[in-house]
Amino acid sequence: MSLDHPAKPPVAPNDLRAFWMPFTANRQFKQNPRMLVAAQDMHYTTADGRQVLDGTAGLWCCNAGHCRPKIVEAIQRSAAELDYAPAFQMGHPMAFELANRLVEMAPDGFNHVFFTNSGSESVDTALKIALAYHRARGDGARTRLIGREKGYHGVGFGGISVGGLVNNRRVFGTLLNGTDHLPHTYLPEANRWSKGQPEHGANLADELERMVALHGADTIAAVIVEPVAGSAGVILPPKGYLEKLRAITKKYGILLIFDEVITGFGRLGAPFAADYFGVMPDLMTTAKGLTSGTVPMGAVFATSEVHDTFMTGPEHMIELFHGYTYSGSPIACAAGLATQELYKEEGLFARAAEIAPYWEEALHSLKGTRHVIDIRNMGLIGAIELEPIPGEPTKRAFSAFLKAYEKGILVRTTGDIIAMSPPLIIEKAHVDQLIGTIRDVLEALD
Ligand SMILES: Cc1ncc(COP(=O)(O)O)c(C=O)c1O
């Protein structure tokens, strides 16, 4: 057998062809790349040496800001000390330490965490725990999983099955059996220009009663929702909606899962959305802000009631046949521990709550700006919805994103909505720069 391999195509250092980029218009990007080469605190540095103000905390994840020395040093130390330890049937101290730290800050009753590597994995883990929980209780007919229209729960098969964004679903086959979807709560006519929770739509939670009537409560394992939906363009829960969902799920013994991948770790000015809204689910999925985006890591928070249900049977037996090679890997745990310490030392969740009213006023000052048809906000989240160009949906917002980037700010768009979620270290002057730049961009845009 020849050891000769077929010649690879030549790859120049700046050849962009090999990397198939995720959720990206690859051909458009590669013609005119937007390349980031460094970051510090609130700013990215671009390949051409410009400073760009980060209006999105990377992808809703760098909550502590960029390249914070405490986190950087912890990662460096861990990489030199314990690069990896097997995750199954073996342990290392930092994973236990981080789990303890996380349950201390979680709402009462959440006494256990299961580590993953991403939000998608956290979602699939939580769905599997929900199914296995009912089975462990002898209630194994509960196999249905209910999500919500316009929901985003990552890109695993579980996540896209309960998710409700058509582009993420339609070309991927039949998905999981036995899912259903609550109606979304995006009610632009009724709730336009909402500051915080919108007034209208709590009754949409009653649709769960209809599903119970249709399927039978004893076939439903769990309901999963984002307390605040991010990827669909920032959809806020109407007043009373989450409370109703909690009441109905409790009434029928259905687990409630909050997908807190974007709301966890201070985004709303509280540790979790569960704290912010005062509504306690049975499971919470997290990732992103757990390590401030530095090392991929996620965690599923479980109540004692859920966790303890598994802790039966012979003690030498594995209780849950699930886990990842990198569940609680040392470098991720080091990053997580340093991140949580930094949040605490700098009081960043309280800081987010403090600056949120300024953020709200600044955002809503864009009412009346060209193309703007709605503005919504909560905590350090903001959405500016634009009138779509007739026949060319998404194009106007994408053009705004490109112009904004040229003018030194990073925002994100979904559909015709500009979404922002800055690091929690944002200062008022940064808010002014973000909003001022968006105003200039929109006024000049076709
Ligand atoms: C609510 C929610 N769930 C899950 C995910 C998926 O996370 P990841 O991209 O880390 O898999 C995201 C990502 O944006 C999210 O917003």
The ligand as a Gaussian input file, in Angstrom:
#p B3LYP/6-31G(d) Opt

LIG

0 1
 C      -31.660000      29.742000      24.102000
 C      -30.531000      29.030000      23.431000
 N      -30.423000      27.709000      23.580000
 C      -29.412000      27.016000      23.018000
 C      -28.461000      27.659000      22.271000
 C      -27.382000      26.865000      21.622000
 O      -26.159000      27.105000      22.197000
 P      -24.825000      26.631000      21.443000
 O      -24.684000      27.476000      20.229000
 O      -23.764000      26.865000      22.488000
 O      -24.984000      25.184000      21.146000
 C      -28.535000      29.047000      22.100000
 C      -27.527000      29.752000      21.292000
 O      -27.639000      30.899000      20.968000
 C      -29.612000      29.749000      22.681000
 O      -29.748000      31.078000      22.505000

